[in-house]
Amino acid sequence: MTDTAARLLKLLSLLQTPREWPGSELAERLDVSARTVRRDIERLRDLGYPVEATMGAEGGYRLVAGTAIPPLLLDEEEAVAITVGLRIASGHAVNGIDEASVRALTKLERVLPTRLRRRVAALGSATVPLLTGDSPTVQPETLTGVATAIANHERLRFAYQDNTGAETKRLAEPHSLVSASRRWYLVAFDNDRDDWRIFRLDRMDALWPTGARFVPRELPATDAASYVTSKLYSIIPTYQAVATLHAPMDKIAHKVGTSLGELTPIDDRTCSLRSHTDTLEWLAFRLTMLGCEFEVHGPPELAEYLRAFGARATRAAGQRS
């Protein structure tokens, strides 16, 4: 890279900071004269970068939003990071973004130096995405509209379809966006219900920024991601299972572990197991793998599942002659 190109890259990096830069400060940062700074500013404008100059004692230079994207100056790590991000986005649940990401990725890879293309290709060939089936997609304008309201601390009205399919009108103070399991969630304070809520973006419609600003409230969690996780787990059905295991507690405890539940001794030959789980199949599998006789006292769904499983296993083994 030539000295001029390197200097332009550094100048552009400075201008991307959202502030006005006096020419004298830019000259000092770049270790050049004020005249050279003015020439470099003109070079950036010729490349398509909209650099605005303001006059006066507090004036200077700043980079403003343009009508088109000018050529990008990226270092190696930035180019790889953007390429990886585009690969991830091509499989995400935003309507139309997969095709747009593939197009952008194709254009970017065409102009990457050979050594960077090799790095990106190696990463792509070694990575296999784990897709969780068909997921509802989010409209890009919904995603950007919500994000703008979050950035501006602006109350948002929208139509929302709840779990039963009923449509409601909501007024909320948006806090954060969380992407989880190919779904987008909005964490927000629901003004009508005077409580925190999470909303799936694919169920939101008719966004209407109210223009009313608010002071952000303190989230009742360490961060938005942990809040969404706790809420999602709270709406998953939980089963409280009770079973008698026909084995001494000290002999079976290592097989039960801490994940299956809590053991209590009944006598020197049996013990009681209490377990909390959201998956009957997992609990039934663990019980049958303990290697001892057991009796299920609840819930009824677990006993019914074991009966059906036992019948299938018997049929699979075939009838005795």
N, C-alpha and C positions, 0 to 999 in steps of 0.2 A: 504494500500500500504506500502511495506517495505521501510526502509531507502534507501537501494540500488536501488530499483525500482524508488523511487521518485527522487533520485539523477541522475539516467540515463535519466529520463524524462526531468529534468532540463538541463542536459548536451546536450541532443539532441535538445532541444529548442534553446540553445545558438548556437549550430553548424549550425542550419538552417538559421542563419543570414549570408548573403553572404559576409563573410570576413574570414581571417585567425586568429585563436585564439592561442596565445602563451600558452604553458602549464602552465606557472606561473599565467597567468591571469585567466585561467579556474580554477586552484586550489584555487585562491583567491575568485572567484565567488561562488564556491561550498563549500568553507571552508573545504577543504581536502588537503592532501599532493599531490605533483606532481606524486608520485608513484601511488596513488589511481586513479588519472586522467588517467594515462597510462593503468591501469587495466580496468577502465571503457571504455576507447576507444576500447580496445580489446573486451570487452563484446558487444559493439555496432557492431563491425565488425562481431562477431560471429552470431549476429542476422540478418546480411545481410545489414547493413548500410555501404556504401562505404566512410569511413573516411580516408582522405589522410593526411599524415604527410610530412612536408617540413623541411629541415634542414637549419641551419644558424641563424644569429642574427635576421633576419626578418621572420624566419620560424614559424611554428605552425601547428594547425590542422584545417581542413575544410571539410565540407560534399560536396561530388561531386555527379554528376548524375551517377546512376548505370544502369545495364542492366535489372534489375528486381526490382519490388517494394518490399522492405522488410516489415516486420511487422510494423504496425503503433502504436504509443503511443498517444492516444487521451484522453483529459480530457472530462468530461461530456458535457460541453457546446459545445465543438468542435464536438463531436460525433453527438449531436442533430443537429447542424448547417449543417454538411455534409449530414445527412439523409434528412433534409428538402430540401437542395439543390438538391439532387438526385430525390426527389419526383417532384420538379418543373421541372427539366431537362427532366423527362420522358414524359412530354407533350410539349416539345419545338420543334421548327421547324428546327432541324439539323438532316440530314439524318442518321439514324442508332443510334442516341444517345438515343432515347427512349428505345430501347431494351437493350442497354448497361447500361443505368441508372437503369433499372429494375433489371438486373442481379447484378449490384454492390450493389443496395439497399438490395436485398435479402441476399447477403453475409454479408453485414454489420449488418443487423438486427439479423442475427443468433448469432453474437458474442456480441451483446449489453447486458449489465446487465439487469435484469428483470425490475428494476425501470425505466431505460431509454426506454426500449421497450414499457412500458405503456405510457410514455410521447409522444413518437413518434406515437404510435397507436392512442392516443387520438387526436393528431393534424391531423393525416391523416383522421380519421373518421369525424372530424368536418369541414374539408376543402373540398370545391367543386370547381374544376377548371372551369373557364369560357372559353370555346373553341369557336373560331370564324369561325368554318367551316374549310374546307380543305385549307391549306396554302402551297405554294411551299416550298420545303425543301432545305437546304443548305448542300453541301458536307463538311464533317469535315475538309478535307485538304484545302478547300477554306477558311474556318473560321480561321484555325490555320496559314495558309500562310499569310493572311492579318494581323492577329494579330502580327506575327513575324516581318513583314515589318514595322508596326507601332512602335513596341518596338525598332527596329534598326534604325528608321528614314531613311528608304530606299525607293527610288522611285520604283514604281510598274507599270509594263505593264500588261494589261489584255484585253481580248475581252469582249465587253459589248453589250447586246441586249437592245435597247431602247424601249420606250412605243409603237412604231409602229412595232416592231419586227425586225427592221434593226440592223445588227451587225456592231459595230464600234471598232476600236482599241484605247485604252486609255493609256496615261502616266500620273500618278498622284502621289502626295505626300500624303500618307494615314495619317489621323489624329486620328480618333476614330471609334470604332464600337458601334452601338446603336441597341438594341433589342427593337422592338415596334410592338405590335399587331401580334405576331407570325411571324414577319419578321425581318431580319437582314439588317442593313444599314451601309454603309461605308461613313463616312464624310471625304472628301479629297479635296486637291487643284488640279484641273485639269490643268496640264501644257500646254496642247494643246489649251485650251480655256481661259487660264489665269484667272480663276475664281474658286470659291468654288462650289462643287457639292456634291450631295448624290447619292450613287449607291446601288441598291439592290444586296445583295450577291448571291441570287438565279439566277440572270441574268449575273453573272460574270463567265468567263471561261478562261482557258489557262493563269493562273497566271505566271508571269515571273519576279521575283525580279531582278532588274538591277544591284545591287551592288553599285549604286550611292547613296551616303548619302546626306541628305539635312538638313538645319536648319529649325526646325518647325516654321511655320508662325502663326501669331495671328489669332485665329478663330473670324469671324465677328459676334459673339454671346456670351452670358454669358457662355454657355457650349454646348457640342455637342448635347445633348438631345433636348434643346430648339431650336437649329438650325434645326434639323430634323423636329421637330414639325412645325416650321414656314414654312419650305419648303413644307411639305406635305399639309398644309392648303392652300398654295399659288397656288397649282396645282388643287385644288378642284373647280369645277364650282361654281361661286358666282352669285346670282341673286339679282338685285336691284329692289325691289317691291315698287310700289306706289299705294295707295288705299285711297278712301274717305270713312270715317266712319260717318254714320248718327247718331251721338250722340255728345253731348257737350263734349268738351275736358276735363273739370274738372270732368265729370261724368265717363268717360271711361279710364282716365289715369292710375288708379290703376289696371285695368285689363290688360292694355297693358304692363305696367312695363318698365324696361330698356332693357330687352332682345329681345323684339319684334321689336323695332325700335323707331324712333323719331316722335313725334306728333307736328303738327302745326295747330293752330285754323284757320278755314275758316270763320265761323260766329258763332253765339251763339247756333247753332244746329248741326253743322258738323265740322269735323277736318280732316286733311290730315296725312296719315301715310307713312313714308319712312322706308323701312326695307332692311337690307343686310343679306342674308341667303344662305346656300349651300344646303338646303333641302326644296324642294317645299312642300312635304307632311307635314312637321312640320309647315310651315307658313300657309298653308291652314287650318290645324287643329286649330291653334291659332286664326285665323280670324273668323272661324265659332263658336268658343267658346266665343267670345266677347259679344254675345247676342244682337247685333244690326245689322241693315242693312248696307251693305257696297258695294262699287263698285271698281273693280280692273282695274287700268289703265295700268298696266304692271307688270311683263313681260308677253308676250303672253303665255308662258309655264304655268304660274300660272293660268291664266284665263281658259286655256284648261283643266288643271287638275281639277279645280273646277267644270267645266261643266260635265266632266266625273264622278266625285265624286257625283255630284247632281243627275245625271241620275241613278247611282247605288243605291243611297239612296231612290230615288222615286220608283224604281222597288222593292227594299226590303220592302218598306212600303205597296206595293200593290196598284192597281188602285182603285179609288173611283167608286162606283156604281152609 
